[in-house]
Amino acid sequence: MTPFNYVWMNGNFVTSKDATVPILTHTLHYGTGVFEGIRAYPVGNDLIIFRLQEHMERLIRSAKMVYLNPRYTADQLSIVTVELMRKNEVRRSAYIRPIIFTGSESLDLDLRKSSLHAAIAVIPFDKYFEKDGLKACISNWRKISDSSSPTKAKASGNYLNCVLAKTEAGINGYDEALLLSQDGTVCEGSGENIFIVRNRELYTPPLSSPILAGITRDSIITLARDDGMRVFEKEITRAELYSSDEVFLTGTAAEVSSVVEIDERKIGNGRKGPITTRIQELFSLLLACKLDKYFAWLTHVYTENQSIKAAITKNRQPRMKRRS
Ligand SMILES: Cc1ncc(COP(=O)(O)O)c(C=O)c1O
């Protein structure tokens, strides 16, 4: 994995070679960081970043949940991300990884003794899953409960749970792991939210369950409802999962990925279904800037197109510095 040449770190653009941290970095030992995953896509001569502002807002919310009080605002981080993309001259699909982490002054578990840092790196990125039509398993690892760690925070330490599930699934020949809550209800994939389809209606676990409040999840709920589908946020049992007509996962990395088999049981007829196909189609149209209604979700990095600029400024986009 080779990042683009420039990384933004603590207010400066530095080369990725110089963007290093000491071995005693607190986050490296204890997972005391929060991060985001954001995608950028080329559209014509432009590059769009999907829901940049919402990702940065979630980053700040995550930080606050785990006693990290960031110096930067979501607006500031959104602006430097656009500048970083321009500085790196990113013109292809890419994954943006902002992280807020703690320094190397102390190995004490009291976070107040550690300094706070922020960085944003960008890597070239295409598909997360090698195929559409995934084979998944219910993980032996249960989702951590909110009484142990705030699952709404995209916190580095929370991801050991996800890493264990995904690695175990891979070892056992599956593409993805699905985690149940401590109570046995369906939560999410190792790095995605989950939707099931029954009788052409969509169901996804509610935000009161221990899941990440996925930005793709939110986008898909909106897109589906606007397309006339009924979407319900409700708890899903393991039996409902196995007997659903279709299952798909949503996430920044995974986008919209169909699941065709879970624990050796075919979902529906074992092939991607029509609702998943329609959702994927809508999501692609959205990312190709073909759905005007959702322009506010797209930050244009290089656009010279006045009508798009007007659409952006009408909505709540951060103010960008002009490119020289
Ligand atoms: C555990 C987990 N759930 C859900 C998601 C999906 O969230 P989003 O759509 O915001 O990427 C992710 C990915 O960020 C994740 O890591």
The ligand as an SDF file (V2000), in Angstrom:
LIG
                    3D

 16 16  0  0  0  0  0  0  0  0999 V2000
  -17.6930   -1.4270   11.7830 C   0  0  0  0  0  0  0  0  0  0  0  0
  -18.1860   -0.6280   10.6220 C   0  0  0  0  0  0  0  0  0  0  0  0
  -19.5080   -0.5660   10.4040 N   0  0  0  0  0  0  0  0  0  0  0  0
  -20.0230    0.1340    9.3790 C   0  0  0  0  0  0  0  0  0  0  0  0
  -19.2030    0.8240    8.5060 C   0  0  0  0  0  0  0  0  0  0  0  0
  -19.7990    1.6040    7.3820 C   0  0  0  0  0  0  0  0  0  0  0  0
  -19.6830    2.9870    7.6400 O   0  0  0  0  0  0  0  0  0  0  0  0
  -19.5580    4.0350    6.4650 P   0  0  0  0  0  0  0  0  0  0  0  0
  -20.6780    3.7790    5.5330 O   0  0  0  0  0  0  0  0  0  0  0  0
  -19.6700    5.3490    7.1450 O   0  0  0  0  0  0  0  0  0  0  0  0
  -18.2370    3.8250    5.8260 O   0  0  0  0  0  0  0  0  0  0  0  0
  -17.8090    0.7890    8.6990 C   0  0  0  0  0  0  0  0  0  0  0  0
  -16.9030    1.5110    7.8130 C   0  0  0  0  0  0  0  0  0  0  0  0
  -16.5680    2.6240    8.0530 O   0  0  0  0  0  0  0  0  0  0  0  0
  -17.2960    0.0540    9.7850 C   0  0  0  0  0  0  0  0  0  0  0  0
  -15.9900   -0.0050    9.9960 O   0  0  0  0  0  0  0  0  0  0  0  0
  1  2  1  0
  2  3  1  0
  2 15  2  0
  3  4  2  0
  4  5  1  0
  5  6  1  0
  5 12  2  0
  6  7  1  0
  7  8  1  0
  8  9  2  0
  8 10  1  0
  8 11  1  0
 12 13  1  0
 12 15  1  0
 13 14  2  0
 15 16  1  0
M  END
$$$$
